[in-house]
Amino acid sequence: MTKNVRVRFAPSPTGPLHIGGVRTALFNYLFAKKHNGTFILRIEDTDQNRYVEGAEQYIIDALNWCGMPLDEGPNTNEKFGPYRQSERKHLYKQYADELIASGNAYYAFDTSEALDFHRTDHEAKGKTFIYNWHNRLKLSNSLSLSAEETQAKLDAGEDYVIRFKSPQDETLHLTDIIRGDIKIDTNVLDDKVLFKSDGMPTYHLANIVDDHLMEISHVIRGEEWLPSLALHYQLYKAFGWDAPEFAHLPLILKPTGKGKLSKRDGDKLGFPVFPLQWTDPKTNEISRGYKEDGYFPEAMVNFLAFLGWNPGTEQEIFTLDELINAFELERVNKSGARFDPDKIKWFNHHYMQEQNNDVLAEAFKSQNSELAEIDLSYISMVVGLIKERATFVSGFWDLSNFFFTAPTSYDEKASKKAFKDDTKSLMSKLVEIVNNVEDFSVDNLQTDIKGWITANEIGFGKVMMPLRLALVGALQGPDVFDIMYMIGKDDTVKRIENLIKTI
């Protein structure tokens, strides 16, 4: 690729960043880094009525947590700044005027009541009202009015919008990296509003102008913007600018596979749809985040990469660098990608195994007051023994509590299975064996206890099941010899003796 790759992620700060937005940001980031390009964050906040305090910082924090820091953006290397559209308002009017001067746009003075009348009238006739070539000369605009009438309305301060003049009887040949060649009949396109008399551009004009001025080479965005592709291509042509290349990503679907994933789906099925926890500044309602729920950013990134993209191999586990090397927009699917909450747990379990035990131990300790006085190195050793069965740090306590406190009861079903007529005498003999182990190591424990079982032709289950019950309180947990070594000789003996008393 010879051109200088510059891509932008351009969310609106209207609330927390949805998981679909994170996926869009990720694909932009991967593409930029693959081609030694620039990843830009632009905040599209022209709709101040929907602006939510704290949303912009949330977006930046979410990108950083996922390991996708911006190269350019608000307060960061503002080479083409400002990067908030609200701070770029002064730019857009001149471009709207330029389109009017070139005959590619026009003033429209139609009131909302007049437009509602036309819509209702068309609906009554079984038609759909489209403001374009077939009726624009019958409506109130600078094409149907004389130059003098138009100027008089402008001088009088009448409300207006500036509409794009969509061509008639043409076929647009568009190209999308993911979807291939697209043909559009211009007769079905409406004359979209580009600018309003309040001095604010619509998304379409601001988006095109900003992408051009920021030298964006590729626009990678969600499928919901595909219907705007024809207008955006025409705007580039009208300005005489080279258009960037476009790629429209598939929707992220509900776990059922039907319909777009929403926050309601997460609330209903019990999983987050936001990367970080979010507190609504107006209602104080708290929405769960993947970070706070115990997911690792590596798991989220790996999972999101596969929502719509396929490497063409059987490999599923990718580091961020590996994703960058493997990523190709041409391998992104057209069809929607089903969101699978169990699959991201699978990724999280994998990345759990790769985490440093000391780091996990610190997180484990901070979440459990019972561990306040326990040495971190001991907790780290426990983590190393149980994390292969864990998906989240929050699950560590249930998997390891017996390393810190002796069981006070024994699983009833397991007890019936483990206790035999000779269990009491076998456990009493086991206490002697344990007490006689001088170097209390895993290897010595295993050698002495298994040697005694074998020499006396005792069934292993007759000893090992009640031993595990004594240590854990249930028939679960890591190797019993690891547990014995960790809790020490005195505690091991006490636990076996406590079990004997209950038989």
C-alpha distance (Angstrom), angle and dihedral (degrees) to the residues before:
residue distance angle dihedral
M1 . . .
T2 3.79 . .
K3 3.80 102.1 .
N4 3.79 121.6 87.6
V5 3.81 103.5 -100.9
R6 3.78 114.3 -132.6
V7 3.80 119.8 165.5
R8 3.77 131.6 175.4
F9 3.77 136.9 -152.3
A10 3.79 105.5 -152.2
P11 3.82 113.5 -175.6
S12 3.80 127.3 167.2
P13 3.84 115.5 -119.5
T14 3.80 93.4 -128.0
G15 3.80 96.8 123.3
P16 3.81 140.5 -44.4
L17 3.79 119.6 -18.4
H18 3.80 110.1 -97.6
I19 3.79 119.5 -134.1
G20 3.82 88.3 -110.9
G21 3.79 89.3 59.2
V22 3.80 90.5 50.5
R23 3.82 89.2 53.3
T24 3.83 90.3 50.7
A25 3.81 90.2 49.6
L26 3.82 90.4 48.0
F27 3.81 94.4 52.7
N28 3.82 89.9 48.3
Y29 3.80 90.4 48.7
L30 3.82 94.4 47.5
F31 3.80 91.8 48.5
A32 3.80 92.8 48.1
K33 3.80 94.4 48.8
K34 3.81 92.5 43.4
H35 3.81 88.9 59.9
N36 3.82 98.2 35.8
G37 3.78 88.1 -108.9
T38 3.79 137.9 141.3
F39 3.82 126.7 -87.5
I40 3.80 110.9 -151.1
L41 3.80 131.6 -169.0
R42 3.80 115.6 -153.0
I43 3.79 120.1 -179.5
E44 3.80 110.7 -142.4
D45 3.79 99.6 -156.9
T46 3.81 103.2 147.1
D47 3.82 89.5 121.9
Q48 3.79 96.9 74.1
N49 3.82 91.8 173.2
R50 3.81 89.1 69.6
Y51 3.81 96.5 39.6
V52 3.81 112.7 126.5
E53 3.79 121.2 -157.2
G54 3.79 112.4 -116.6
A55 3.81 95.9 16.2
E56 3.80 95.2 109.1
Q57 3.81 93.0 53.1
Y58 3.79 89.4 45.3
I59 3.81 89.8 56.3
I60 3.82 91.9 50.7
D61 3.83 92.1 45.6
A62 3.82 90.7 49.9
L63 3.81 92.7 51.2
N64 3.81 90.9 48.4
W65 3.81 92.3 48.8
C66 3.80 89.7 53.0
G67 3.80 90.3 51.4
M68 3.81 95.2 -109.0
P69 3.82 106.3 120.4
L70 3.78 114.8 -178.5
D71 3.79 121.3 -112.0
E72 3.81 92.6 -155.5
G73 3.77 131.1 13.9
P74 3.79 144.5 100.2
N75 3.82 108.1 -11.8
T76 3.82 90.3 -7.3
N77 3.83 122.7 102.0
E78 3.82 92.2 -39.4
K79 3.80 95.0 -162.5
F80 3.82 92.5 147.7
G81 3.82 97.1 22.9
P82 2.84 157.5 -168.7
Y83 3.81 92.9 67.5
R84 3.80 97.3 -170.3
Q85 3.79 112.6 84.1
S86 3.81 91.0 -145.0
E87 3.81 86.7 65.3
R88 3.82 91.8 49.8
K89 3.83 98.0 56.0
H90 3.79 92.5 113.7
L91 3.81 90.4 63.9
Y92 3.77 102.1 60.3
K93 3.81 105.2 61.8
Q94 3.80 93.2 65.1
Y95 3.80 90.8 55.0
A96 3.80 92.1 48.2
D97 3.81 88.6 51.0
E98 3.80 89.5 48.6
L99 3.81 90.4 56.5
I100 3.80 91.2 50.2
A101 3.80 91.1 49.2
S102 3.81 91.0 51.5
G103 3.82 92.6 48.4
N104 3.80 93.6 -114.0
A105 3.82 94.4 112.3
Y106 3.80 138.6 27.5
Y107 3.80 143.0 -164.6
A108 3.81 116.2 -99.3
F109 3.82 120.9 -164.9
D110 3.81 99.7 -179.1
T111 3.80 112.8 140.3
S112 3.78 120.1 -130.3
E113 3.82 88.1 -113.9
A114 3.80 91.3 55.5
L115 3.79 92.3 49.0
D116 3.83 91.1 47.4
F117 3.80 88.6 52.7
H118 3.79 92.1 53.5
R119 3.82 92.2 46.9
T120 3.81 92.1 50.2
D121 3.79 91.5 45.7
H122 3.80 91.7 51.7
E123 3.81 92.4 46.8
A124 3.80 90.2 52.5
K125 3.81 87.8 56.0
G126 3.80 92.7 46.8
K127 3.79 93.2 -107.1
T128 3.81 136.3 118.7
F129 3.80 118.7 -121.7
I130 3.80 112.0 -126.7
Y131 3.80 120.0 176.8
N132 3.81 102.3 -139.0
W133 3.80 146.8 96.3
H134 3.82 96.7 -37.0
N135 3.82 96.0 59.6
R136 3.82 109.4 11.3
L137 3.83 92.4 101.4
K138 3.83 89.7 56.4
L139 3.81 92.4 54.4
S140 3.80 133.8 73.3
N141 3.78 106.9 -86.3
S142 3.79 143.1 112.8
L143 3.82 90.1 -90.9
S144 3.80 93.7 59.4
L145 3.79 95.5 35.0
S146 3.79 127.4 67.0
A147 3.78 119.9 -106.1
E148 3.80 89.1 -106.9
E149 3.82 93.4 51.2
T150 3.77 91.0 47.8
Q151 3.80 92.8 50.3
A152 3.79 91.4 46.9
K153 3.82 90.4 55.8
L154 3.79 91.6 48.0
D155 3.83 91.5 47.6
A156 3.81 89.8 49.7
G157 3.79 89.8 56.1
E158 3.79 95.4 -117.9
D159 3.79 115.3 170.4
Y160 3.77 113.7 -100.8
V161 3.75 143.9 165.6
I162 3.77 128.8 -148.6
R163 3.80 112.1 -126.9
F164 3.79 129.0 -164.2
K165 3.79 112.6 -116.5
S166 3.78 102.8 -127.8
P167 3.82 112.9 -154.4
Q168 3.79 124.2 -112.4
D169 3.81 127.7 -126.3
E170 3.78 96.5 4.5
T171 3.79 132.3 127.2
L172 3.78 116.4 -141.3
H173 3.79 117.0 -147.9
L174 3.78 107.2 -155.5
T175 3.80 131.4 177.2
D176 3.78 128.5 -146.2
I177 3.81 120.1 -175.3
I178 3.82 91.5 -138.1
R179 3.80 101.7 32.5
G180 3.78 101.0 35.1
D181 3.81 123.8 -146.3
I182 3.79 117.8 4.3
K183 3.81 126.8 -169.0
I184 3.80 120.9 -156.0
D185 3.82 127.4 -172.8
T186 3.82 104.8 -141.2
N187 3.80 91.0 -150.3
V188 3.81 89.9 75.7
L189 3.81 94.2 51.9
D190 3.79 122.1 98.9
D191 3.79 125.5 -138.8
K192 3.80 98.2 -102.0
V193 3.79 121.3 -146.3
L194 3.82 111.2 -110.1
F195 3.79 103.2 173.0
K196 3.81 138.9 15.3
S197 3.77 131.6 -147.2
D198 3.82 90.3 -113.7
G199 3.80 86.7 73.8
M200 3.80 95.6 -106.0
P201 3.79 124.1 124.3
T202 3.79 122.0 -141.3
Y203 3.78 120.1 -116.5
H204 3.81 91.6 -96.0
L205 3.80 97.7 59.4
A206 3.80 96.9 37.4
N207 3.78 91.5 46.9
I208 3.81 94.6 52.3
V209 3.79 95.4 43.2
D210 3.80 93.1 47.9
D211 3.80 93.6 46.4
H212 3.79 89.7 51.3
L213 3.81 95.7 46.0
M214 3.81 91.6 45.5
E215 3.83 89.8 49.7
I216 3.81 93.7 -123.7
S217 3.80 108.9 -173.1
H218 3.82 99.7 -172.4
V219 3.79 130.4 26.2
I220 3.81 108.9 -152.9
R221 3.79 109.6 179.9
G222 3.79 144.3 140.4
E223 3.78 126.0 -66.1
E224 3.81 90.6 -111.6
W225 3.82 88.2 76.3
L226 3.81 94.0 56.0
P227 3.85 92.8 96.4
S228 3.82 88.0 58.2
L229 3.80 93.4 55.2
A230 3.82 94.6 90.0
L231 3.81 93.0 52.8
H232 3.79 92.9 45.4
Y233 3.80 92.2 50.8
Q234 3.80 89.7 49.7
L235 3.79 92.2 49.2
Y236 3.80 91.2 54.1
K237 3.80 89.1 49.8
A238 3.81 92.2 47.3
F239 3.81 91.6 52.9
G240 3.80 91.6 44.6
W241 3.79 91.3 -120.8
D242 3.79 129.0 139.9
A243 3.80 108.6 -108.1
P244 3.79 120.3 -130.2
E245 3.77 119.6 -119.9
F246 3.81 113.8 -92.0
A247 3.80 131.8 -141.9
H248 3.81 121.5 177.6
L249 3.80 114.5 -158.2
P250 3.82 121.7 -141.3
L251 3.79 121.1 -105.1
I252 3.80 121.7 -94.7
L253 3.79 104.3 -122.3
K254 3.80 132.6 -150.8
P255 3.83 116.5 -91.7
T256 3.82 86.9 -99.4
G257 3.80 88.9 59.1
K258 3.80 93.3 -121.7
G259 3.80 120.0 107.1
K260 3.78 134.7 -4.6
L261 3.81 118.3 -53.7
S262 3.81 112.5 -103.9
K263 3.79 138.5 179.5
R264 3.80 87.7 -105.2
D265 3.82 89.5 62.5
G266 3.80 90.5 54.1
D267 3.81 92.6 47.7
K268 3.80 91.1 48.5
L269 3.80 97.3 46.2
G270 3.80 98.2 33.9
F271 3.80 106.6 -110.8
P272 3.84 133.2 110.1
V273 3.80 122.9 -107.5
F274 3.81 94.2 -168.0
P275 3.84 126.9 72.8
L276 3.81 94.5 -135.5
Q277 3.77 133.0 26.7
W278 3.80 112.2 -89.8
T279 3.80 129.9 -157.2
D280 3.79 113.6 -160.7
P281 3.83 105.8 -127.9
K282 3.80 91.9 -146.8
T283 3.79 102.9 43.2
N284 3.84 100.9 19.2
E285 3.81 86.9 -131.8
I286 3.80 109.7 157.2
S287 3.81 120.2 -139.5
R288 3.77 119.1 -162.9
G289 3.78 121.9 -112.4
Y290 3.80 131.6 -155.2
K291 3.80 91.8 -124.2
E292 3.80 94.1 54.3
D293 3.80 91.5 42.4
G294 3.79 88.3 62.4
Y295 3.79 103.1 -100.2
F296 3.78 120.4 144.4
P297 3.82 116.2 -126.1
E298 3.82 89.2 -127.3
A299 3.80 89.5 59.3
M300 3.79 92.5 49.8
V301 3.81 93.6 48.4
N302 3.81 93.1 46.2
F303 3.81 90.7 48.1
L304 3.81 95.6 46.5
A305 3.80 92.4 48.7
F306 3.80 89.1 64.0
L307 3.80 93.4 51.8
G308 3.77 95.8 99.5
W309 3.82 101.0 -14.7
N310 3.78 129.5 87.9
P311 3.81 124.8 -170.9
G312 3.79 92.1 -149.4
T313 3.82 91.7 -118.3
E314 3.81 137.0 83.6
Q315 3.80 91.7 -105.7
E316 3.81 114.0 118.2
I317 3.81 104.2 165.0
F318 3.81 111.8 77.1
T319 3.76 131.9 166.6
L320 3.80 114.8 -140.2
D321 3.80 90.3 -102.1
E322 3.80 90.6 50.7
L323 3.80 90.3 50.4
I324 3.80 90.3 51.6
N325 3.81 91.3 52.0
A326 3.82 94.0 45.9
F327 3.80 100.4 39.6
E328 3.81 119.0 113.7
L329 3.81 124.2 166.7
E330 3.80 87.9 -146.0
R331 3.81 88.1 66.7
V332 3.80 93.5 57.3
N333 3.81 112.1 109.0
K334 3.79 125.1 -123.4
S335 3.79 95.0 -142.9
G336 3.80 124.1 78.8
A337 3.81 120.9 -87.5
R338 3.81 118.3 -128.2
F339 3.79 114.8 -129.8
D340 3.81 109.7 -129.5
P341 3.84 113.4 -167.3
D342 3.81 90.6 -168.4
K343 3.80 92.3 55.5
I344 3.79 94.1 57.9
K345 3.83 87.8 50.7
W346 3.80 87.5 53.6
F347 3.80 89.5 53.4
N348 3.80 90.8 46.4
H349 3.81 91.2 52.3
H350 3.79 89.6 52.8
Y351 3.79 94.0 49.8
M352 3.80 90.0 45.7
Q353 3.81 88.0 67.2
E354 3.80 91.1 53.8
Q355 3.81 95.8 51.4
N356 3.80 120.9 105.6
N357 3.81 109.8 -100.7
D358 3.79 92.9 -137.1
V359 3.79 91.7 54.5
L360 3.80 91.2 47.9
A361 3.80 90.1 47.1
E362 3.80 91.1 55.3
A363 3.81 90.8 51.0
F364 3.83 90.7 46.0
K365 3.79 92.1 50.0
S366 3.79 93.4 47.8
Q367 3.81 90.5 54.4
N368 3.82 97.0 49.6
S369 3.80 124.2 57.0
E370 3.82 89.1 -164.9
L371 3.80 87.8 72.1
A372 3.80 97.0 52.0
E373 3.81 94.2 108.1
I374 3.81 97.1 35.2
D375 3.79 118.6 107.9
L376 3.81 111.5 -107.6
S377 3.82 93.1 -134.0
Y378 3.82 89.8 58.5
I379 3.81 91.4 48.6
S380 3.80 89.0 49.5
M381 3.82 90.8 54.3
V382 3.81 89.8 50.0
V383 3.80 90.6 50.0
G384 3.79 89.8 53.3
L385 3.81 89.7 56.8
I386 3.81 99.2 46.8
K387 3.80 108.6 29.1
E388 3.82 94.0 88.4
R389 3.80 87.0 70.3
A390 3.81 94.5 45.0
T391 3.79 132.6 90.0
F392 3.81 96.9 179.8
V393 3.81 135.7 24.2
S394 3.81 86.1 -123.8
G395 3.82 87.3 68.1
F396 3.80 94.7 55.7
W397 3.80 96.5 90.2
D398 3.80 95.1 57.5
L399 3.80 89.1 48.9
S400 3.80 96.7 46.3
N401 3.83 113.0 21.7
F402 3.84 90.6 113.4
F403 3.82 89.0 65.2
F404 3.80 88.0 65.4
T405 3.82 105.7 30.1
A406 3.80 130.6 28.6
P407 3.82 115.8 -115.6
T408 3.81 114.4 -99.0
S409 3.79 94.8 -165.0
Y410 3.78 138.5 23.7
D411 3.76 129.8 -129.4
E412 3.80 105.6 -96.4
K413 3.79 97.5 -144.3
A414 3.81 91.9 45.9
S415 3.81 91.3 48.0
K416 3.79 92.3 56.0
K417 3.79 88.5 50.9
A418 3.81 96.3 45.3
F419 3.81 103.6 38.9
K420 3.82 116.0 85.4
D421 3.79 132.5 166.5
D422 3.81 92.5 -90.2
T423 3.84 97.3 39.7
K424 3.80 93.7 101.3
S425 3.82 94.3 53.2
L426 3.82 92.2 42.8
M427 3.80 91.5 51.9
S428 3.82 90.9 47.8
K429 3.80 89.3 53.0
L430 3.82 89.4 46.4
V431 3.81 89.5 57.5
E432 3.82 88.5 58.4
I433 3.81 91.5 49.3
V434 3.81 91.8 49.9
N435 3.79 93.3 46.9
N436 3.80 90.0 52.2
V437 3.82 94.7 54.8
E438 3.79 101.9 105.7
D439 3.81 101.8 -174.9
F440 3.81 98.9 44.5
S441 3.81 97.7 -150.0
V442 3.79 131.2 137.6
D443 3.80 92.2 -110.9
N444 3.82 94.5 49.0
L445 3.80 92.9 46.0
Q446 3.77 90.9 50.0
T447 3.82 93.3 46.3
D448 3.83 95.8 47.7
I449 3.80 98.6 41.7
K450 3.80 96.8 42.0
G451 3.81 89.5 43.7
W452 3.81 90.7 54.3
I453 3.83 91.8 47.7
T454 3.80 92.6 48.6
A455 3.80 95.8 43.5
N456 3.79 91.5 52.1
E457 3.82 93.6 41.8
I458 3.80 91.8 -124.3
G459 3.79 118.1 160.9
F460 3.81 108.3 -105.9
G461 3.81 92.3 -133.3
K462 3.82 90.9 56.4
V463 3.81 89.0 63.8
M464 3.77 106.2 24.8
M465 3.82 97.6 50.3
P466 3.81 97.0 53.5
L467 3.83 89.3 39.8
R468 3.81 90.2 56.1
L469 3.80 89.9 46.7
A470 3.80 89.9 52.4
L471 3.79 92.6 50.6
V472 3.81 101.1 37.7
G473 3.79 108.2 16.6
A474 3.81 90.0 -125.6
L475 3.79 139.9 48.0
Q476 3.80 94.8 -94.1
G477 3.78 141.5 83.9
P478 3.82 136.5 74.9
D479 3.78 126.1 -46.9
V480 3.83 110.8 -42.2
F481 3.81 92.3 -131.7
D482 3.81 90.1 56.3
I483 3.80 89.5 50.9
M484 3.82 92.4 48.8
Y485 3.79 92.1 49.3
M486 3.82 91.9 48.3
I487 3.81 97.5 49.4
G488 3.82 93.3 39.9
K489 3.80 135.5 -129.7
D490 3.81 98.6 -71.2
D491 3.81 94.9 50.3
T492 3.81 91.6 43.3
V493 3.81 91.5 54.3
K494 3.82 92.4 45.6
R495 3.80 91.7 52.1
I496 3.80 93.1 49.6
E497 3.81 90.8 47.6
N498 3.82 90.8 49.1
L499 3.79 88.8 53.7
I500 3.83 91.5 49.7
K501 3.81 89.3 55.9
T502 3.80 91.4 56.9
I503 3.81 96.8 49.9
